Each structure stands twice: as structure tokens, then as C-alpha cells.
Amino acid sequence: MAHAIVRNSNPFWIDEKHDFIQSFLNHPRIIHAELSTNNDEYDIVVIGTGLSGAGCVYWLRKLYPVERFPRILLLEKNARPCSGASGRNGGFLWPSYDYLAGYAEDFGYENGCQWIEFQHENIRSIAQAVEENKIDCDINITRGNVALARNTEELKNIVKSYELMKDYLETHSKTKMSLDNLELWDHEKCQEMLHSNKFIGGLFMRESGTVWVAKLVYGLLKYCLDQPGVELITQGKVIRIEDSKNIILENGRVIVARQAIVHATNAYAVEYLDFVRDKIIPTRGQCCRSKPMETIFWPFGLSAHDGREYYHQSPKDGRIVFGGCRWRSPDTEHNNQNDAEINHLIGEEHEKFFSLWHPGIAEKSLTVEIDQEWTGIMGFTVDHLPLIGPLPKDNKQFLLGGYNGNGMPNGFLCAKAIARMIANDDPCREGEENNTVTFLKMFLPERFDNPNIVQTSQKNRH
């Protein structure tokens, strides 16, 4: 078995050359942990500054008066915020309609459909926050994405997902979703749209697209730090939690959280939190970015192999962002937290992909040349559900992670749910009042102590 690792991991999204990073790091509310060992107290401490952590503080300040939580701290172990999965992904933003058949099989028909509705609401919520706060993050949720089938088994799952959603929409007339958002593609349509005869069908999802996630997160963080009582500490690596309130940093500093601690560290929670060590599996994903191309082959995003490969092309310079192919070297990528290097075996699959699956590109005498590669660490859970909510028997510590590679369609509303839980509000109520879904109780960590939370839903299969 080959384990060879070559080139360093260099994510395009959070490169130091980007102006939005340098200008943000000068914010007066950013404190560098190594410059001080003074202990301090806050009402809420959120560990992690990706989409989840930034989103949680955003919602705490949006939903509640400052007097409710006067002092809030964001805690980041790296020198720059958003250095984990949120700064190292592929930039996709779409509800997982094509996964619905699997969701329904694993978690029950109603829960599976509601999970898609939750993701749909999450996408809209991100778009609304971007618009309200004028965040420049290249968001586009009208370009669409297509999930492609290479064989009859993959097509069967896609068609079944479509049919389940159609049935759900017919029986839930007040939902915010619409069947107009979905379109099944046959082999002929795929040939017309993809410069390829390799795909036999697909599911096109109109209200979905792409976003520069790091810019989104930095925009949310700027909003947070501009609010009263919010601070951010960088290079503050957590090594343990004592008595559900004392946060011990690597440099010996102790930070006290009077009301709540939020663990928004996704896979990195296993480094310091006992509860998640047998429940979250750190899993490395790999992405690349091509050199500029003159021809725009797809104005929409694409995924294949049941979502194991995913790619989209920039309308600005034709560069293709591509991710996936972890199957090429599975033993090296699971239980792996090293995002500083890339796996050359997976890189080889990236280099071969377009000649194999989109031969129409070569027919135009063009090639996809890789310009940049990087890795990021995802948090996969043992039961394939996110971990969102208080630790069992501990109402002061909250988990916000374990997205199984789908942080973008879930994280922002999960962050809102945690903000509501901290304030002792029902995270489901807003959705119920507006005929949509804003939280799913099967995400609660207490399911590991009370498995009926998920088993009950499995009895309601369609």
C-alpha cells in the first residue's frame, strides 16, 4: 500500500495574498493568545471560527439583545480564522436532493425529506445574510448543480430521490420548496449539456450554486466583531475543558465561560473532547484548481459517483475547482488530521478525471491542467448524522459539527439552532410557524444515550 505524500497543501481560498484576509486581521478586537497569558471571563465562548462558529455568534447577536450575552469570545487555534474545513472546501452550496433516497432509507421517509427541506432553508438563509450584510463572497445560488449517474445503480438512486421529493411536495403543500427546482436528465440531455457521453442521467437542481466560503465567513466575522462585547483570540489552541466552564489553552491561559461553551471545531473536537472521540472520524478530502481556460464548458456545478467527485468552473477565468477521489487511497485519508500535505495518489486521479469522463474537452484540443492542490479535514460521524446540541447531561457545552462532508448545506442553520438552545428557545418553533424546517431533533447528541430519537423516525419509512 502506497502512502507517499508529495507537494504541500495550499488552499486558494485562504491564501495570504487575498486582500480580505489582510484587512480583517487588523481588526482591533482580534487578540493573539501568545501575546498574553491573562485569564479572562466571557458569557459565551465559541471554539472554532469556520462557518459554524462565526454563524453561531452572528445569530447570538442578531437574535438577542447585547444585555443577554454581554461578552462573547471566538477562539481560533490557528493564526488566521477559517483555516479549517471552511477555508479548504470546494465552494459548493446545494441541498442534497440527490441523497434523499439514502436519507429516507437510513432515517425514515419523513425525516429524510425534512432534512432536505432544512438544507433548502439553510441555503436561503445564507443568501439572505449575504444580502443584508453586503458580504462580497461570489455567491450564486441560481447557477444550479447537477448530480450525475454513470451507471444504472446510481441512476436508480437519483430517480428514487426525485420521486420521493415529488411525493413529499404533493402532500406538504405549504412547504417553501418547489418541484420546479428539480429536473431529471436522460442520457441525451447529459450529452447535450456536458461535452460527454459517459453519463446516463442526472438530477439538475436549479436553486443551488457556489460561494467563496472563506469570504462569507470573514464577512460574518466582521459583523460579529463590529458588535459590542465580541472578541476573537487567534492561536488559542484548546487542550482540555474543566468543569464545563474552564477552557485550558496550550500556553496555559485559562478562559472561563460563564454560560456556555460551543464546540464548533468539527473534526478537531476529537483532540480535546472525550465525548466525540468514538463518534467523529476525522477524514481528509482533497481539492484542486486548474489553470485558466478560455472555454466555459459548464455554467453550473456538477457531482458524480454518488457525490464522491464534484467540480465547477469559474465564469470569470474558466478555472475548474475539482474535489473528491478519496476512494483511491482510503486507508490514508480516514482518521487523518494532516491538512498540510496532499496525497499524490488522489492527485493522479484528479489529473485523469476529465480525460476519462469529459472527452469532449480533448476533442476541442484542450486539457485541464492542475495549478493548485489542497486538503481539508471533514468530520464524519459513526451514524452519518451531524452532532448539534448540548452534550448529554451537560447543558453548558454544545456540539456544532460532524457534518459528514456537508457543512455548507447544514452549518448556518445548525449554528442558529445552537444560538437558540443557548438562550433556552425552541430551535424548531420558527420553522413550524413559517411552514418550513429549522432544526431536526435527530441531530441531537443525546441520541447516543437515547437511540429512540432516530429509531422512532425509522419506523415511518415510505
N, C-alpha and C positions, 0 to 999 in steps of 0.2 A: 504494500500500500504506500502510495507516494504522499508525502507531507510537505513537499518543497514549497516554500514561500519566496516570491521574488518581490519586486517593487513595493515601495511604501504606499500606504493608503492616503489619498489626497482628495478629499471631497470638494467638488466645485462649489457647492452651495455655501460653505463657510470658509472660503479662502480668505486669508488676511487682507488681500488686495481690495476686497469689496468695501466701498465707502460706508455702507450702512453699518458694518461692524465697527470700524474705527471710530465713527462719530458716536455710536452708542456707548462705547467703552469709556468715554469721557464724562458720562453722566455722574453728577455729584453724589448720587445715592448708591453708587457701587463701592463696596468696601472690599479690599483684598485681605483675606484671612491671615495671610502670612505676615502682614504688617502689624498685626495686633493680636494679643492673646487675652484681651479683656473679655470677661464673661458678660453676657447681656441677656435680657428677658424680652420676650415677644408674646403676643397673644396667640398668633398662628405662625408656625414655621413650615414652609413648603420645601421639601428636599427635591431638587431637580428643576431645571429651567428649560425643558423642552415644551412642546405644545401643551402637555397635561399640566405641568407646574405653572407655566405662565397663564394658562387658561383658568386654573383654579383661583389664582389671585385676581385675575381680571374679573371673574364672576363675583368674588367676595366683595370687591369694590363697586361693581355695577349694581348688585342686588341689595346691598345693605349699607346703612349709614356708617361713616367712619367710626362713630362712637361705639358701634357694636364690636368692632375688632380694631382698636386704635393702632396697634403696632403689628405689622406683618413682615416676615422675612422670607425671601427666596434664597435658597442655599445651593450653590453650584460647586462641584468638586474640581472642575477644570478652570482654566484661566478665562475662557470665554463661554458665555451662555450658549445653550442649544448645540453643544458639542457632541451629544449622543445621537440616538436614532433620528431625532427630528431634524438634525443637520446633515444626515447621511443617507437619506432615503431616495426614492425615485421621483418624488414630486407629484404623485397621483392623488386625486381627490374624487373617489367614486363610491357609491353604495354598492355592496357586494350582491347585487341581484343574481349574478350567476352562481353564487354559493347557496342559494335558497334551498335547493333540494337537499344538500348536505345538512344545512341548519335544521330543516324540518325532520330529517331522519334522526339526528342526534339529540335535538332538544324539544321536539314536538312541533306540529304544524303552526299553531298559533304563536308560540314563542319565536319560531324561525321567521315568520312573516313580520312580527313586531320588531324583530331585530333589524330587518331591512328598513322598516319604517323609521326606526331610531337613527339609523345611519343616514337616511334621506334627510331627516330633520337636522342632523349634525352638519351635513354639507351646507344646508341653507343657513344655519346659524353662523358658520364660519364666514360665509359670503356677506351676511348682514353685519357682522363685526368689522370686517374689512371695509365695507362701505361707510359705516358710521364713524369709524376712526381714521378713514382715509389712509389705509395702510397700503403702501406700494409693494406688492408681492407677486405680481404677474398672475393673479388668479384668473382662471377662466373655467366656469362650470357650464358653459354652453357648447364647448367643442366636442364633448362626448367621448366615450370609450367603448371599445368592442371586445368582448370575451370570445375567443376563437376556439373552434374544435378541430382537432387534427384527425380524430378517429370517431367511430360510431359511439363508443362509450362516453367520450367527452361530450359529443353532441346530444346524447340521450340526457345527460345531466343538465345541460343548458336548456333544452326544450322543457324538461320537467320543471326546472326553476321558473321558466316563463309561465307555464301553465298553473303552477301553484300561486304565483303572484296574480295572475288573471283571476283566479278563483277568489283570492283574498280581496281584491279590489271590488269584485262584484258583490261581495257580502259585507263590505265595510265602505259604504257609500260616502261617509263623511271624511275619509282619510284625505290627507294632503297630497298623496301620491296619485299618479295617473298612468294608465296603460299606454297613453300616447308617448310616454318617456321611453318605451321599450320597442324594439323591432327585431324580429328574428331574421337572420340572413341565411340563405341557402348557398350551395356551392357556387352557383353562377354569380350571385351578388358578391360573394367573397372575391372571386376572380376579378370582378369589375372594380372593386374598391381597394384591393390590397397589393396589386402587382405580384400576384402569387396564385398558383393553382393547388397549393398544398393544404388549404383549409376547406373543410367540407360544410362548414356552417358557423354561425356565431350569434351572439346576442348584443345588439347595439343599444347603449344606454345614453340617452341624449343629455339629461341633466347631470352631467359629471364632467370632470376635466382634470386640470393640473394646477399646481400652485408652487411657488418658491417658498417652501415651508420655513426655512430659516428667516427669511424676510418677514413672513407672517408672525413668527414667534417674537422677533425683535420689535415688531410693531406693537404687539400685545405687551411686551415687557416695558416698552417706553410709556405706554398708557399707565401701566401699574406704577412705575417709579415716579411718574408725574402726580400721583395721588398722595394725599397726606399719609404719613406713617408707614410707607412701604420702603424697604431697603433690600439690597441684593449683595450677598457675600460670595465672592469667587474664590477658587482654590481652597474651599472649605470641605474637605473630604470627611464624610461621616464614617466613624469606625464602630460605633455602637450607640444604643439607646438605653438609658437607665430610668426606671420608674415611670415610663411613658411620658416623661417630660424633659429629661436631661439629655441633650444631644452632644455627644463627645466627638470632637474633631480630631483629626490626625495630629495637629500641632498642640493638642492638649486643651484647647479652648472648650469651654462648656457653654452651650446656648440653651436657655430654658424656654420651653413652650408652655405657657400657662393654660391654654385652652385646647390646642390640637396640634398634632404633627401629621403632615401629609407626605406620604412616600410616593412621589411622582418620578421615580427613578427607573421604572420598567424593569429590565433585566438586571440592572445594577443593584437592585434591592437585595439580591442574594448575598452581596458582600457583607452586609451588616445586620440583616433582619432574619431571625431564625424561622419565623412562620413560613416564609416563602421558599426556603431552601429546597424543599421537596415538592414544590408546586410550580415554580417558574424555572424554565430551562433556557439559559442564555443561548441564543442562536445567531450566528453571524450570516448576514446577507451581503451580497457583492453587487455593485453597480459600476457602470462605465458611461463615458460620454464620448461621442465621436467627434472627429474634425468637422468643420462646417461643410455643408453640402448645398449645391445650387438648386437641386430639385427637392420639392416638398412632396413626399410620397403619401403621407397620411396627415390630414388636418386634425385627426382625432387620436386618442391614445389606444393602445392595444395590449391584450394579455393573451397568453396561450398556455397549453399544458396545465389546465386547471389552475391558472394563476401563477404557475411556477416561473414563467418568463413574462416580462412586462416592459413596455417601451413606448416612447412618444418622441415626436420630433418638434423642435423649436420652430415656430413660424418666422422667427427673426433671422436666424442664420442657418437653419437646416440641420443643426446638430441633433443627433439622436441620443437620448438617455435610455439605457437598457439595464435591466437588472434581472437577477434570478440565476438559474442553473446550479443551485446548491446541491442538487441530486448528484452532480458529477463528483463530489467529494464529501459525502455526508458525515463520515466519521471525524473529519477535521473541523466541521463548522458547528456541530452541536456541542453544548457546554463550552463554548469558546467566547471569551470576552475581549479578545485582542482585536480592536478595530484599527490598529496602527499599521497592519500589513494586509496584503491581499493574497489570495490563493491562485497560483498560476494555472492550475488545472481548470478552475472555473473560468479564469480569463480566456483560456483556449476555447471553451465553449462559446463565450461571448463573441470571440472573433469569427467563429464558424457559423453563427446562427443565421445571419442574413443571407449568406450564400446558399444555405440549406433551405430556408423557409420563405425567402422572398427573392426567387431567381430573377424576377423582373428588374431588379436593381442592376444586376450584372449585365442583363440584356441591353441596358442603356449605357453600357461601358463605364459604370460607376461602381465603386466599392465603399463599404463602410469601414473607415479606419479609426481605431480607438485612440483617443487623445489623452484620456484621464480615467483612472480607476480608483475606487474606494470601497471600504466595507463599513457596515454599521451593525450594531448588536440589537437584536429584537428579543422580546420576552415572550416565549411560548409557554403556555400553561399546560398542565398534565391533562386537563379536561377540555381544553380548547375554548374556554370562556375567559373573558377579562376578569381581573380581580379589582372590584370597585366597591369601596365601602369600608366600614370600621373593621378592625381586627376582631375576631371573635372574643367576646368577654372583655373588650377594651374599647371604650367609646371615646378615647382621646387620640388614637392612632388610626389613620385612614390610608388604605391602599388605593393607588390610582395608576394602574398599569397592567401588564400581562395581556397585550393586545394581539398576540399571535400573528404579528406582521401586518395588522390592520389598524394601526394607530390613527391614521388620518380620518377614516370614516367613523371613528368612535370617540377619539380622545377629547374633543372640545366639549361635547355634551356630558361625557363622563366627568369632566372637570367641573361642570356646572352642577351636576348631581352631588359631587363631594362638597362643594360650597354650600349647597342647601342642607346637606346632612350635618355639617359643622354647626349650622345655625338652627338645627332641630326642625327643619322644614321637610316636608314630604317631596322627594325629587320627582315623583310620578304625577303629582297634582296638576302641574302646569300643562302637561301633555293631555291629561284627561279632560281638562277644561277647554282645550283647543283641538280636540279630536285628532290627536297625534300621540307619539310615544316619546317621552323624555327620559325614561330610565327603565331598565329591566331588572327585576329582583333576582333573577338567576345569576347576575353578575356579583352578588354579594359574597364576600369571603366566607360568611358563616355557612355556606353550602357544604364546606368540608366538615363541619360539625353537625349540620342538619341537611343531609342529602335529599330530603323530600322537596327542597326548594326547586331542584331540577327534575327529580323523578316525577313529581306531580305533572309537570308540563309534558313529559314524555308519554303520559297516558292519553294525551289529547291529539295523537297523531292523525293526520288527514287520511 
